[in-house]
Amino acid sequence: MTTETSPHWFKSSYSSNGGQCLEIADNLAASHGTVPVRDSKNPSGPVLGFPVGPFAAFVTGVKTGEFGTV
């Protein structure tokens, strides 16, 4: 059961099950001001928390191609 303080983890719809995925829990952005991020291969491992503003700027940069492609 997900509550306001429990992260609801999900992977991007662009993930193709290649094993190189991150998961985020955006349900905590409004209530805690952070976006938790973890390695999908190690769900019990460490979680990084990014402030909402910089994380949103990063996502925008990815979408606009600011960081190039692999």
PyMOL Python script that loads the backbone (N, CA, C, O; Angstrom):
from pymol import cmd

cmd.read_pdbstr("""\
ATOM      1  N   MET A   1       0.836  -1.176   0.000  1.00  0.00           N
ATOM      2  CA  MET A   1       0.000   0.000   0.000  1.00  0.00           C
ATOM      3  C   MET A   1       0.884   1.243   0.000  1.00  0.00           C
ATOM      4  O   MET A   1       1.829   1.326   0.784  1.00  0.00           O
ATOM      5  N   THR A   2       0.593   2.197  -0.857  1.00  0.00           N
ATOM      6  CA  THR A   2       1.369   3.414  -0.954  1.00  0.00           C
ATOM      7  C   THR A   2       0.707   4.511  -0.136  1.00  0.00           C
ATOM      8  O   THR A   2      -0.497   4.747  -0.237  1.00  0.00           O
ATOM      9  N   THR A   3       1.512   5.171   0.669  1.00  0.00           N
ATOM     10  CA  THR A   3       1.020   6.326   1.413  1.00  0.00           C
ATOM     11  C   THR A   3       1.777   7.549   0.935  1.00  0.00           C
ATOM     12  O   THR A   3       2.647   7.453   0.069  1.00  0.00           O
ATOM     13  N   GLU A   4       1.442   8.701   1.503  1.00  0.00           N
ATOM     14  CA  GLU A   4       2.137   9.926   1.105  1.00  0.00           C
ATOM     15  C   GLU A   4       3.623   9.868   1.425  1.00  0.00           C
ATOM     16  O   GLU A   4       4.411  10.543   0.763  1.00  0.00           O
ATOM     17  N   THR A   5       4.030   9.088   2.415  1.00  0.00           N
ATOM     18  CA  THR A   5       5.435   9.026   2.777  1.00  0.00           C
ATOM     19  C   THR A   5       6.155   7.812   2.218  1.00  0.00           C
ATOM     20  O   THR A   5       7.370   7.695   2.383  1.00  0.00           O
ATOM     21  N   SER A   6       5.452   6.916   1.571  1.00  0.00           N
ATOM     22  CA  SER A   6       6.069   5.753   0.938  1.00  0.00           C
ATOM     23  C   SER A   6       6.291   6.035  -0.537  1.00  0.00           C
ATOM     24  O   SER A   6       5.366   6.447  -1.236  1.00  0.00           O
ATOM     25  N   PRO A   7       7.514   5.815  -1.020  1.00  0.00           N
ATOM     26  CA  PRO A   7       7.763   6.050  -2.446  1.00  0.00           C
ATOM     27  C   PRO A   7       6.998   5.068  -3.323  1.00  0.00           C
ATOM     28  O   PRO A   7       6.920   3.877  -3.020  1.00  0.00           O
ATOM     29  N   HIS A   8       6.442   5.571  -4.397  1.00  0.00           N
ATOM     30  CA  HIS A   8       5.794   4.738  -5.413  1.00  0.00           C
ATOM     31  C   HIS A   8       6.757   4.710  -6.599  1.00  0.00           C
ATOM     32  O   HIS A   8       6.786   5.647  -7.398  1.00  0.00           O
ATOM     33  N   TRP A   9       7.542   3.644  -6.715  1.00  0.00           N
ATOM     34  CA  TRP A   9       8.616   3.544  -7.697  1.00  0.00           C
ATOM     35  C   TRP A   9       8.094   3.201  -9.083  1.00  0.00           C
ATOM     36  O   TRP A   9       7.173   2.397  -9.229  1.00  0.00           O
ATOM     37  N   PHE A  10       8.688   3.815 -10.100  1.00  0.00           N
ATOM     38  CA  PHE A  10       8.391   3.428 -11.479  1.00  0.00           C
ATOM     39  C   PHE A  10       9.572   3.733 -12.384  1.00  0.00           C
ATOM     40  O   PHE A  10      10.401   4.594 -12.090  1.00  0.00           O
ATOM     41  N   LYS A  11       9.628   3.002 -13.499  1.00  0.00           N
ATOM     42  CA  LYS A  11      10.649   3.207 -14.529  1.00  0.00           C
ATOM     43  C   LYS A  11      10.024   3.957 -15.691  1.00  0.00           C
ATOM     44  O   LYS A  11       8.811   3.916 -15.894  1.00  0.00           O
ATOM     45  N   SER A  12      10.850   4.630 -16.435  1.00  0.00           N
ATOM     46  CA  SER A  12      10.400   5.338 -17.623  1.00  0.00           C
ATOM     47  C   SER A  12       9.779   4.371 -18.619  1.00  0.00           C
ATOM     48  O   SER A  12      10.193   3.216 -18.726  1.00  0.00           O
ATOM     49  N   SER A  13       8.792   4.853 -19.337  1.00  0.00           N
ATOM     50  CA  SER A  13       8.192   4.034 -20.397  1.00  0.00           C
ATOM     51  C   SER A  13       9.188   3.814 -21.535  1.00  0.00           C
ATOM     52  O   SER A  13       8.954   2.968 -22.398  1.00  0.00           O
ATOM     53  N   TYR A  14      10.289   4.558 -21.550  1.00  0.00           N
ATOM     54  CA  TYR A  14      11.319   4.386 -22.567  1.00  0.00           C
ATOM     55  C   TYR A  14      12.303   3.282 -22.210  1.00  0.00           C
ATOM     56  O   TYR A  14      13.148   2.921 -23.030  1.00  0.00           O
ATOM     57  N   SER A  15      12.208   2.740 -21.002  1.00  0.00           N
ATOM     58  CA  SER A  15      13.086   1.642 -20.601  1.00  0.00           C
ATOM     59  C   SER A  15      12.705   0.404 -21.393  1.00  0.00           C
ATOM     60  O   SER A  15      11.530   0.060 -21.519  1.00  0.00           O
ATOM     61  N   SER A  16      13.723  -0.254 -21.922  1.00  0.00           N
ATOM     62  CA  SER A  16      13.444  -1.435 -22.751  1.00  0.00           C
ATOM     63  C   SER A  16      13.942  -2.707 -22.084  1.00  0.00           C
ATOM     64  O   SER A  16      14.351  -3.650 -22.763  1.00  0.00           O
ATOM     65  N   ASN A  17      13.909  -2.737 -20.748  1.00  0.00           N
ATOM     66  CA  ASN A  17      14.348  -3.904 -19.988  1.00  0.00           C
ATOM     67  C   ASN A  17      15.773  -4.313 -20.326  1.00  0.00           C
ATOM     68  O   ASN A  17      16.098  -5.500 -20.313  1.00  0.00           O
ATOM     69  N   GLY A  18      16.626  -3.337 -20.631  1.00  0.00           N
ATOM     70  CA  GLY A  18      18.022  -3.622 -20.906  1.00  0.00           C
ATOM     71  C   GLY A  18      18.863  -3.756 -19.657  1.00  0.00           C
ATOM     72  O   GLY A  18      20.054  -4.056 -19.742  1.00  0.00           O
ATOM     73  N   GLY A  19      18.262  -3.536 -18.490  1.00  0.00           N
ATOM     74  CA  GLY A  19      18.982  -3.700 -17.243  1.00  0.00           C
ATOM     75  C   GLY A  19      19.717  -2.460 -16.771  1.00  0.00           C
ATOM     76  O   GLY A  19      20.299  -2.480 -15.686  1.00  0.00           O
ATOM     77  N   GLN A  20      19.714  -1.397 -17.533  1.00  0.00           N
ATOM     78  CA  GLN A  20      20.430  -0.173 -17.179  1.00  0.00           C
ATOM     79  C   GLN A  20      19.428   0.919 -16.808  1.00  0.00           C
ATOM     80  O   GLN A  20      19.498   2.022 -17.349  1.00  0.00           O
ATOM     81  N   CYS A  21      18.509   0.636 -15.906  1.00  0.00           N
ATOM     82  CA  CYS A  21      17.406   1.550 -15.631  1.00  0.00           C
ATOM     83  C   CYS A  21      17.483   2.157 -14.237  1.00  0.00           C
ATOM     84  O   CYS A  21      18.016   1.567 -13.297  1.00  0.00           O
ATOM     85  N   LEU A  22      16.938   3.338 -14.148  1.00  0.00           N
ATOM     86  CA  LEU A  22      16.714   3.987 -12.867  1.00  0.00           C
ATOM     87  C   LEU A  22      15.228   3.999 -12.605  1.00  0.00           C
ATOM     88  O   LEU A  22      14.416   3.975 -13.530  1.00  0.00           O
ATOM     89  N   GLU A  23      14.883   4.036 -11.340  1.00  0.00           N
ATOM     90  CA  GLU A  23      13.489   4.201 -10.946  1.00  0.00           C
ATOM     91  C   GLU A  23      13.388   5.485 -10.145  1.00  0.00           C
ATOM     92  O   GLU A  23      14.301   5.841  -9.400  1.00  0.00           O
ATOM     93  N   ILE A  24      12.266   6.178 -10.306  1.00  0.00           N
ATOM     94  CA  ILE A  24      12.033   7.376  -9.511  1.00  0.00           C
ATOM     95  C   ILE A  24      10.695   7.240  -8.794  1.00  0.00           C
ATOM     96  O   ILE A  24       9.848   6.431  -9.172  1.00  0.00           O
ATOM     97  N   ALA A  25      10.527   8.038  -7.766  1.00  0.00           N
ATOM     98  CA  ALA A  25       9.275   8.068  -7.010  1.00  0.00           C
ATOM     99  C   ALA A  25       8.816   9.519  -6.949  1.00  0.00           C
ATOM    100  O   ALA A  25       9.151  10.244  -6.013  1.00  0.00           O
ATOM    101  N   ASP A  26       8.056   9.934  -7.940  1.00  0.00           N
ATOM    102  CA  ASP A  26       7.658  11.345  -8.009  1.00  0.00           C
ATOM    103  C   ASP A  26       6.505  11.702  -7.078  1.00  0.00           C
ATOM    104  O   ASP A  26       6.144  12.874  -6.970  1.00  0.00           O
ATOM    105  N   ASN A  27       5.924  10.717  -6.406  1.00  0.00           N
ATOM    106  CA  ASN A  27       4.805  11.013  -5.503  1.00  0.00           C
ATOM    107  C   ASN A  27       5.243  11.779  -4.255  1.00  0.00           C
ATOM    108  O   ASN A  27       4.394  12.291  -3.525  1.00  0.00           O
ATOM    109  N   LEU A  28       6.541  11.868  -3.994  1.00  0.00           N
ATOM    110  CA  LEU A  28       7.026  12.593  -2.823  1.00  0.00           C
ATOM    111  C   LEU A  28       7.467  14.019  -3.155  1.00  0.00           C
ATOM    112  O   LEU A  28       7.864  14.769  -2.263  1.00  0.00           O
ATOM    113  N   ALA A  29       7.400  14.392  -4.424  1.00  0.00           N
ATOM    114  CA  ALA A  29       7.887  15.710  -4.830  1.00  0.00           C
ATOM    115  C   ALA A  29       7.147  16.845  -4.128  1.00  0.00           C
ATOM    116  O   ALA A  29       7.781  17.745  -3.577  1.00  0.00           O
ATOM    117  N   ALA A  30       5.842  16.815  -4.141  1.00  0.00           N
ATOM    118  CA  ALA A  30       5.067  17.907  -3.547  1.00  0.00           C
ATOM    119  C   ALA A  30       5.163  17.926  -2.031  1.00  0.00           C
ATOM    120  O   ALA A  30       5.325  18.993  -1.439  1.00  0.00           O
ATOM    121  N   SER A  31       5.067  16.766  -1.392  1.00  0.00           N
ATOM    122  CA  SER A  31       5.041  16.732   0.070  1.00  0.00           C
ATOM    123  C   SER A  31       6.417  16.838   0.719  1.00  0.00           C
ATOM    124  O   SER A  31       6.525  17.326   1.845  1.00  0.00           O
ATOM    125  N   HIS A  32       7.475  16.390   0.032  1.00  0.00           N
ATOM    126  CA  HIS A  32       8.806  16.385   0.629  1.00  0.00           C
ATOM    127  C   HIS A  32       9.814  17.257  -0.120  1.00  0.00           C
ATOM    128  O   HIS A  32      10.905  17.513   0.390  1.00  0.00           O
ATOM    129  N   GLY A  33       9.466  17.713  -1.312  1.00  0.00           N
ATOM    130  CA  GLY A  33      10.373  18.558  -2.086  1.00  0.00           C
ATOM    131  C   GLY A  33      11.551  17.831  -2.681  1.00  0.00           C
ATOM    132  O   GLY A  33      12.518  18.460  -3.112  1.00  0.00           O
ATOM    133  N   THR A  34      11.486  16.497  -2.712  1.00  0.00           N
ATOM    134  CA  THR A  34      12.569  15.706  -3.288  1.00  0.00           C
ATOM    135  C   THR A  34      12.018  14.651  -4.234  1.00  0.00           C
ATOM    136  O   THR A  34      10.859  14.247  -4.142  1.00  0.00           O
ATOM    137  N   VAL A  35      12.877  14.217  -5.144  1.00  0.00           N
ATOM    138  CA  VAL A  35      12.552  13.106  -6.041  1.00  0.00           C
ATOM    139  C   VAL A  35      13.560  11.996  -5.750  1.00  0.00           C
ATOM    140  O   VAL A  35      14.728  12.116  -6.121  1.00  0.00           O
ATOM    141  N   PRO A  36      13.129  10.920  -5.094  1.00  0.00           N
ATOM    142  CA  PRO A  36      14.025   9.792  -4.825  1.00  0.00           C
ATOM    143  C   PRO A  36      14.336   9.033  -6.124  1.00  0.00           C
ATOM    144  O   PRO A  36      13.465   8.850  -6.975  1.00  0.00           O
ATOM    145  N   VAL A  37      15.591   8.597  -6.253  1.00  0.00           N
ATOM    146  CA  VAL A  37      16.053   7.855  -7.429  1.00  0.00           C
ATOM    147  C   VAL A  37      16.843   6.653  -6.936  1.00  0.00           C
ATOM    148  O   VAL A  37      17.640   6.762  -6.004  1.00  0.00           O
ATOM    149  N   ARG A  38      16.615   5.507  -7.567  1.00  0.00           N
ATOM    150  CA  ARG A  38      17.367   4.298  -7.209  1.00  0.00           C
ATOM    151  C   ARG A  38      17.659   3.470  -8.455  1.00  0.00           C
ATOM    152  O   ARG A  38      17.063   3.681  -9.511  1.00  0.00           O
ATOM    153  N   ASP A  39      18.581   2.531  -8.316  1.00  0.00           N
ATOM    154  CA  ASP A  39      18.951   1.590  -9.372  1.00  0.00           C
ATOM    155  C   ASP A  39      17.900   0.486  -9.406  1.00  0.00           C
ATOM    156  O   ASP A  39      17.649  -0.162  -8.389  1.00  0.00           O
ATOM    157  N   SER A  40      17.292   0.270 -10.554  1.00  0.00           N
ATOM    158  CA  SER A  40      16.225  -0.733 -10.648  1.00  0.00           C
ATOM    159  C   SER A  40      16.738  -2.152 -10.407  1.00  0.00           C
ATOM    160  O   SER A  40      15.963  -3.033 -10.035  1.00  0.00           O
ATOM    161  N   LYS A  41      18.031  -2.380 -10.615  1.00  0.00           N
ATOM    162  CA  LYS A  41      18.593  -3.716 -10.399  1.00  0.00           C
ATOM    163  C   LYS A  41      18.845  -3.996  -8.920  1.00  0.00           C
ATOM    164  O   LYS A  41      19.054  -5.145  -8.530  1.00  0.00           O
ATOM    165  N   ASN A  42      18.827  -2.940  -8.093  1.00  0.00           N
ATOM    166  CA  ASN A  42      19.120  -3.086  -6.675  1.00  0.00           C
ATOM    167  C   ASN A  42      18.103  -2.297  -5.854  1.00  0.00           C
ATOM    168  O   ASN A  42      18.460  -1.302  -5.222  1.00  0.00           O
ATOM    169  N   PRO A  43      16.844  -2.727  -5.857  1.00  0.00           N
ATOM    170  CA  PRO A  43      15.800  -1.953  -5.190  1.00  0.00           C
ATOM    171  C   PRO A  43      15.976  -1.786  -3.690  1.00  0.00           C
ATOM    172  O   PRO A  43      15.388  -0.873  -3.110  1.00  0.00           O
ATOM    173  N   SER A  44      16.762  -2.633  -3.045  1.00  0.00           N
ATOM    174  CA  SER A  44      16.996  -2.462  -1.616  1.00  0.00           C
ATOM    175  C   SER A  44      18.282  -1.685  -1.343  1.00  0.00           C
ATOM    176  O   SER A  44      18.674  -1.509  -0.189  1.00  0.00           O
ATOM    177  N   GLY A  45      18.935  -1.222  -2.409  1.00  0.00           N
ATOM    178  CA  GLY A  45      20.176  -0.467  -2.275  1.00  0.00           C
ATOM    179  C   GLY A  45      19.932   0.998  -1.951  1.00  0.00           C
ATOM    180  O   GLY A  45      18.826   1.387  -1.578  1.00  0.00           O
ATOM    181  N   PRO A  46      20.969   1.801  -2.097  1.00  0.00           N
ATOM    182  CA  PRO A  46      20.874   3.211  -1.730  1.00  0.00           C
ATOM    183  C   PRO A  46      19.896   3.980  -2.620  1.00  0.00           C
ATOM    184  O   PRO A  46      19.663   3.635  -3.778  1.00  0.00           O
ATOM    185  N   VAL A  47      19.344   5.020  -2.037  1.00  0.00           N
ATOM    186  CA  VAL A  47      18.416   5.917  -2.737  1.00  0.00           C
ATOM    187  C   VAL A  47      19.001   7.320  -2.664  1.00  0.00           C
ATOM    188  O   VAL A  47      19.394   7.784  -1.594  1.00  0.00           O
ATOM    189  N   LEU A  48      19.054   7.988  -3.805  1.00  0.00           N
ATOM    190  CA  LEU A  48      19.479   9.385  -3.841  1.00  0.00           C
ATOM    191  C   LEU A  48      18.243  10.262  -3.901  1.00  0.00           C
ATOM    192  O   LEU A  48      17.296   9.953  -4.624  1.00  0.00           O
ATOM    193  N   GLY A  49      18.243  11.347  -3.152  1.00  0.00           N
ATOM    194  CA  GLY A  49      17.125  12.278  -3.175  1.00  0.00           C
ATOM    195  C   GLY A  49      17.558  13.582  -3.815  1.00  0.00           C
ATOM    196  O   GLY A  49      18.483  14.232  -3.327  1.00  0.00           O
ATOM    197  N   PHE A  50      16.907  13.976  -4.900  1.00  0.00           N
ATOM    198  CA  PHE A  50      17.245  15.206  -5.608  1.00  0.00           C
ATOM    199  C   PHE A  50      16.161  16.249  -5.372  1.00  0.00           C
ATOM    200  O   PHE A  50      14.974  15.923  -5.401  1.00  0.00           O
ATOM    201  N   PRO A  51      16.556  17.511  -5.138  1.00  0.00           N
ATOM    202  CA  PRO A  51      15.554  18.570  -5.011  1.00  0.00           C
ATOM    203  C   PRO A  51      14.726  18.659  -6.291  1.00  0.00           C
ATOM    204  O   PRO A  51      15.236  18.430  -7.388  1.00  0.00           O
ATOM    205  N   VAL A  52      13.452  18.993  -6.142  1.00  0.00           N
ATOM    206  CA  VAL A  52      12.518  19.005  -7.272  1.00  0.00           C
ATOM    207  C   VAL A  52      12.993  19.913  -8.407  1.00  0.00           C
ATOM    208  O   VAL A  52      12.992  19.493  -9.565  1.00  0.00           O
ATOM    209  N   GLY A  53      13.395  21.139  -8.103  1.00  0.00           N
ATOM    210  CA  GLY A  53      13.794  22.096  -9.145  1.00  0.00           C
ATOM    211  C   GLY A  53      14.926  21.599 -10.022  1.00  0.00           C
ATOM    212  O   GLY A  53      14.774  21.550 -11.242  1.00  0.00           O
ATOM    213  N   PRO A  54      16.068  21.225  -9.432  1.00  0.00           N
ATOM    214  CA  PRO A  54      17.166  20.709 -10.252  1.00  0.00           C
ATOM    215  C   PRO A  54      16.813  19.418 -10.989  1.00  0.00           C
ATOM    216  O   PRO A  54      17.274  19.209 -12.111  1.00  0.00           O
ATOM    217  N   PHE A  55      16.009  18.555 -10.383  1.00  0.00           N
ATOM    218  CA  PHE A  55      15.622  17.324 -11.068  1.00  0.00           C
ATOM    219  C   PHE A  55      14.758  17.643 -12.289  1.00  0.00           C
ATOM    220  O   PHE A  55      14.939  17.057 -13.356  1.00  0.00           O
ATOM    221  N   ALA A  56      13.823  18.572 -12.121  1.00  0.00           N
ATOM    222  CA  ALA A  56      12.968  18.978 -13.249  1.00  0.00           C
ATOM    223  C   ALA A  56      13.815  19.595 -14.362  1.00  0.00           C
ATOM    224  O   ALA A  56      13.559  19.350 -15.541  1.00  0.00           O
ATOM    225  N   ALA A  57      14.822  20.395 -13.997  1.00  0.00           N
ATOM    226  CA  ALA A  57      15.708  20.991 -15.002  1.00  0.00           C
ATOM    227  C   ALA A  57      16.496  19.908 -15.734  1.00  0.00           C
ATOM    228  O   ALA A  57      16.703  20.000 -16.944  1.00  0.00           O
ATOM    229  N   PHE A  58      16.934  18.885 -15.005  1.00  0.00           N
ATOM    230  CA  PHE A  58      17.646  17.767 -15.627  1.00  0.00           C
ATOM    231  C   PHE A  58      16.750  17.043 -16.631  1.00  0.00           C
ATOM    232  O   PHE A  58      17.167  16.776 -17.758  1.00  0.00           O
ATOM    233  N   VAL A  59      15.523  16.728 -16.226  1.00  0.00           N
ATOM    234  CA  VAL A  59      14.590  16.034 -17.121  1.00  0.00           C
ATOM    235  C   VAL A  59      14.323  16.876 -18.371  1.00  0.00           C
ATOM    236  O   VAL A  59      14.282  16.347 -19.482  1.00  0.00           O
ATOM    237  N   THR A  60      14.145  18.163 -18.191  1.00  0.00           N
ATOM    238  CA  THR A  60      13.940  19.054 -19.342  1.00  0.00           C
ATOM    239  C   THR A  60      15.156  19.011 -20.261  1.00  0.00           C
ATOM    240  O   THR A  60      15.009  18.948 -21.481  1.00  0.00           O
ATOM    241  N   GLY A  61      16.350  19.046 -19.684  1.00  0.00           N
ATOM    242  CA  GLY A  61      17.571  18.966 -20.485  1.00  0.00           C
ATOM    243  C   GLY A  61      17.671  17.670 -21.269  1.00  0.00           C
ATOM    244  O   GLY A  61      18.101  17.673 -22.422  1.00  0.00           O
ATOM    245  N   VAL A  62      17.278  16.564 -20.654  1.00  0.00           N
ATOM    246  CA  VAL A  62      17.287  15.279 -21.355  1.00  0.00           C
ATOM    247  C   VAL A  62      16.306  15.313 -22.519  1.00  0.00           C
ATOM    248  O   VAL A  62      16.628  14.882 -23.626  1.00  0.00           O
ATOM    249  N   LYS A  63      15.118  15.823 -22.262  1.00  0.00           N
ATOM    250  CA  LYS A  63      14.076  15.852 -23.310  1.00  0.00           C
ATOM    251  C   LYS A  63      14.448  16.743 -24.478  1.00  0.00           C
ATOM    252  O   LYS A  63      14.056  16.471 -25.613  1.00  0.00           O
ATOM    253  N   THR A  64      15.203  17.812 -24.215  1.00  0.00           N
ATOM    254  CA  THR A  64      15.578  18.757 -25.297  1.00  0.00           C
ATOM    255  C   THR A  64      16.900  18.403 -25.943  1.00  0.00           C
ATOM    256  O   THR A  64      17.336  19.099 -26.861  1.00  0.00           O
ATOM    257  N   GLY A  65      17.559  17.331 -25.488  1.00  0.00           N
ATOM    258  CA  GLY A  65      18.804  16.888 -26.100  1.00  0.00           C
ATOM    259  C   GLY A  65      20.038  17.642 -25.628  1.00  0.00           C
ATOM    260  O   GLY A  65      21.087  17.574 -26.268  1.00  0.00           O
ATOM    261  N   GLU A  66      19.925  18.352 -24.527  1.00  0.00           N
ATOM    262  CA  GLU A  66      21.027  19.144 -24.006  1.00  0.00           C
ATOM    263  C   GLU A  66      22.272  18.310 -23.717  1.00  0.00           C
ATOM    264  O   GLU A  66      23.389  18.822 -23.798  1.00  0.00           O
ATOM    265  N   PHE A  67      22.098  17.057 -23.389  1.00  0.00           N
ATOM    266  CA  PHE A  67      23.228  16.203 -23.004  1.00  0.00           C
ATOM    267  C   PHE A  67      23.668  15.269 -24.126  1.00  0.00           C
ATOM    268  O   PHE A  67      24.530  14.418 -23.910  1.00  0.00           O
ATOM    269  N   GLY A  68      23.103  15.406 -25.301  1.00  0.00           N
ATOM    270  CA  GLY A  68      23.463  14.547 -26.427  1.00  0.00           C
ATOM    271  C   GLY A  68      22.795  13.191 -26.341  1.00  0.00           C
ATOM    272  O   GLY A  68      21.881  12.984 -25.544  1.00  0.00           O
ATOM    273  N   THR A  69      23.257  12.279 -27.162  1.00  0.00           N
ATOM    274  CA  THR A  69      22.700  10.921 -27.170  1.00  0.00           C
ATOM    275  C   THR A  69      23.843   9.930 -27.026  1.00  0.00           C
ATOM    276  O   THR A  69      25.009  10.264 -27.236  1.00  0.00           O
ATOM    277  N   VAL A  70      23.490   8.719 -26.669  1.00  0.00           N
ATOM    278  CA  VAL A  70      24.495   7.661 -26.498  1.00  0.00           C
ATOM    279  C   VAL A  70      24.512   6.800 -27.718  1.00  0.00           C
ATOM    280  O   VAL A  70      25.285   5.845 -27.789  1.00  0.00           O
TER     281      VAL A  70
END
""", "prot")
cmd.dss("prot")
cmd.show_as("cartoon", "prot")
cmd.util.cbc("prot")
cmd.orient("prot")
